[in-house]
Amino acid sequence: MTKDLGMLGRHGAVLSASFRLVCSGACLTALVITPSPDAIAAQAATGRIVVSKNALVSGDRPKNEHGETVICASLSDPNLLIAGGMTTTNGGQLQAFGETTYQLVYSSRDGGKTWHHAFETLDRGFSPDAACAYGPDGSAHFSTMNGPIGEGQDYSNNPLKILDYRSPDGGKTWEPPVMLTGVSGADRQYMIFDNTGGRYHGRYYIAFNAAFNQRTVKDKPATGRQMYALSRSLDGGKTWDSASLDSTPTSKAHVRFSHMWNWGGHETILMSRAIDETGYVQPTRAELIRVRGAGTLYHWNPIYGWKVSANGRVFFYGAT
């Protein structure tokens, strides 16, 4: 299994390093492309890339099998890297019966030549699917799914959360993870920072499939459906956008909520949806008609929206 890391150069800058993770048996190896400073100038003129010796990433955990690996490098200092991958508690195959899958994370501070164990997520229980990114402030971030999965359980029907781990020094020390608010039934997350230097510079985004543990209009698991979701952080992952509940939710009852929205002055349609304690997701009007037919009145609970015009006027919007 391999995982490529993209170019480290920005805005046409010279590629200074590139890496590929390779899982072979129980080992995690990085194929390191690290030109020397003298070679960088020649590389700029010729486009040649100098490949150095392979580096063993998982040397601190030689008996653990690794799978679904990820690797990323700092945009401000290419000597700083983090890598990680899934492993199991008892040395069995990944996702095997009786095994708890979790993440092993490693860091390098010399451009990938040497690696050391940074932390692991076993204390959080079942934690598959890894992603990583560096922020413009040099902080390293590693995220994983997390949920109470027992032996023999179907993880696709569980309320999986997402945890974000942050290292303020680029991978050496790590803070306790932050759980993304409002996330349930998550799968295969991806993460990125806005490093453009523009208006949204520094914003942190995690996107994921939100179909796990969700139920359709027919009250069946939404397995196989794609329900994409996006979480945003404005403070480097310390807090995440989510609606604020003004009262404590109770069974079979409405709850008032609020959410701050930064309007950009263009025409927009605002919509919100609810997910109850069974995992049932409030459908759109089109979904209800497709399942129950037109003219249905009983339990008619589609998502309704509000259309905000460019001039600021607000109108009801029902064609969801």
N, C-alpha and C positions, 0 to 999 in steps of 0.2 A: 504494500500500500504506500502511495506517495502523496505528498502534499507540497505543491509549489508555492514559493513566496514570490510575489511580483517584484518588479524593479523598485529599487530604493531611491533612485534619482527622481527629482521633481522638476517640472517645467523644463524638460529637456536636459537636465543635468546628467553628468556621466554616471553610469551604473558603477557603484563602488563595491557592491556585494550582492550575491543572490544565493538562495539556499533551497535544497529539496530534502524533505524528511522521508526516510525509507524505513519501513517496519520489516524486520527480518527475524523471524522467531520471536525471541523475547527482547530484542534490542531495538532501540530507536537511534538511527544514524542520520547525521546531517551531511549532505554533500555540499561542501563549502566552496564558493567562488569568491576569493578575496584577493584582488590585485594589490600589490604593494604600492606605496605612494608614488614610486618612480614609474610603476607600470600604468598608473591611472592616466598620466599625461600621454603615454604612447597609445593607451586604449582609446582616448578621445580622438586621436588622429586615425587610428586603424580600425577601431571597432572591435578589436580582439578582446576576449575575456580569458583571464588566466585562472585555471582551476587548481586549487590546492588539495591536500589530502583530506579524506573523509574524517569527520569528527564524530565520536560516539556521544550522543546526547544523553542517553539513559544509563550511563555508567554507574550512577549512584543507586540505581534500582535495577540491577542486572537480571533478576529473576522474574520481573514482571513483563507480561506480554503487553504491547501497546497497539492501539488501533484508532482509526479516525483522527489522525494527528493534525495539528495546526502549528504554524510558526509565524512570527512577525518581528519586525525590527523598528527601532525608533527612527523617526524622521529627522530628529535633531542630532542624534549620535548613533551612527550605524554600528558602533561597537556593542550597543545594548540590544539584546534579543531575548525573547521568551518563546518556549515551545511546550507543547503538552499533548496528551493523548489519553484515551480511555484505557483502564486496566481493571482487574478484578481482585476480589478479596482473597480467594483461595488458590489462585494460579490457574484456574480453569479457563475455558474459552469465553470470550466476551459474550454477554447476554445468556450464558449457560444457566441451567437450573441450579439453584443453590448458591449462585454467585451474586455479589453486589457490585455493580459497575460504578466506578468513580474515576476521577481525573488525577493524573500525575503531571506536575508542571515543573519545568526546568528553566534556568536562566543562564545567559552568557554575557560577560562584560568585556570580552576581547574579540568581538566580531565573529563569534561562533567557533573559535578554536578549542575552547574548553567550556564544559557545561557542568552545572551543579543543581541538585534538587532544590526547588524553591518552596513548594508546598503541595498538599494534596487535599482532596475534597471528601475523603472517606467519612469524616466526622459529620458530614451533612447527609449521608446516606446515598441513595441512588442518584447519580449525577452524570448522565451521558451527554454527548454532543458538546464540543468545545469550540470556542471562537476567541480571538484575541485582537488587540489593536493598541496603538500608542496614541496618546493625545498630544496636541501641540505644545503642552507644557512639559513634555518628557515623561509623563506618567504612563505606566503600563497597565493594561486592563485585560482580564481573562474572565470569560463568562461560561456558564454551564447551565443546563437544565437541572432541575432538582425536584424530587417527589418521593412520597412514601410508598415505594413499590416493594411488595413482599415476594417471596418465592412463588413462582408459577403464575403471577399476576400479569395481566395484559397491560403493559405500560401505556398503550395508546388510549386507554380509557381511564386515565388518572389525571388529577389536576396538577400537572407539572408546572412548576414555577421557573423563573430565571434568576440566577445569582450573578452579580458582577463583583469581581475581586479587583482591587486597585493597589498598585504599587507606586508610591510617590517618587521613588528613586529609580524608576526604570526597570525594576525586576528583582532588586535585592531584598527588600522588606515588603510585606504585604499586610494590608488592613483587613479587618473582618469584612465578609461580603455584604453587599447591599441587595436586598430582594426587590426586584422591580414591582411596583405597585400595580394592581389591576390586571395582572397576568395570571391566567389559569388555562391549563391544557396546551402548553407551549411545546413546540418541536422545531429543531434545526434553526437555531438563531444565527444571525449574521450581524456584525457590528462595525461601525465606522465613525470616525471623527471628521468634522468639517475642518480641513486644514488649508482652506483657500485664501485665508487672510481677508475675506470679505465680510459682509454684514453678519453672517451667521457663523463666523469663525469660532471654533471651540465647542460647538454644539455636538452632542454625542447621541448617536442613534443605534438602536438595536431592533432589527426586524425579525419576524418569526412566523411560522405557521401556527395559528391559534385554533386549529380544528380538533385537537385532542380533548377528550372529556366534554365535548359539546354535542348537543342533540338537535335533530332536525325538527321540522314542523310535524312530521309523523312520529315524533318521540322515539327516534332511533339514533344510535351513535353516528356522528358525522364522519366516521372513518372513510378515508378516500377523498373527502372534500378538501379543498384548499381555502382556508380562511386566513388571509394574511393580516398581520397586525404590526404596528410600529410604536415603539416607545422612545421618548426623547428626554434627554437630560440637559439642562442649561448650566449645570454647575459641576461638570466633569464626573458625573455618575453618583454624586452624593444623594440626590433626590431625582425622582422620575415623574413625568407628567401623568396625572390620573385625575379623574373627577373626584371632587371632595363631597362626601356624604354629610348632609346637614342633620341627620338623625340616624339612629341605629337600625339597620335593616332587620325586618322580622318576616316570618313566613307568610306568604300570600298577601302581602301589603306593599303599597307604594312607598318609595323613599325619595325625598327631595335631594337633588345634588346640584353642584355648580362646578364650572370649569372656566378658568381664565383663557380667553382666546385673543390672539393678536391679529386684528383684521388688517389686511394689506391694501384695502381700498378697492378691491375688485369684486365682481359678482361671485357670490359663494352660496352654497346650499349647506346648511348645518343640520346634522342628524345625530341622534344618539340611540343606543339600543341597550336593552337589559338582558342579563343572563341570570336565571333563577337558580335555586339551590340544587335542582336536578341536572343543571347543565344546559337546559333549554335556552336557545338563543332567539331573541325576538326577531322575527323575519321581516323582510321587506313586503310591500303590498303585492309585488309581482310574484314573490315566492308563495304567498298565501293563496292567490288566485290559481296558480299552477297546480297546487296540491288539492285545494278544496273547491275550486270553481268560483265563477263570478256570482255575486248575490248572497254570499255567505254572511250571516250576521252573528252567529254564535262564536264566542271567543275571537272576535275580529280585532286582533291586536298588532297590526303592522307598525313598522317604523314610520313616523311622520317627520317631515323636515320643515325648516324655515329658510326661505330664499332671501338673502341679503343682496340688494341691488347695489350697483356701483355708487349710486347717490346716497346710500345709507338707509333707504326705505326697506322695511321687512315685510314679507308676505308669507302666508301659509303655503307649504309645498307638500302635496300628497302623493305625487307620482313616483314613489320609491320602488 
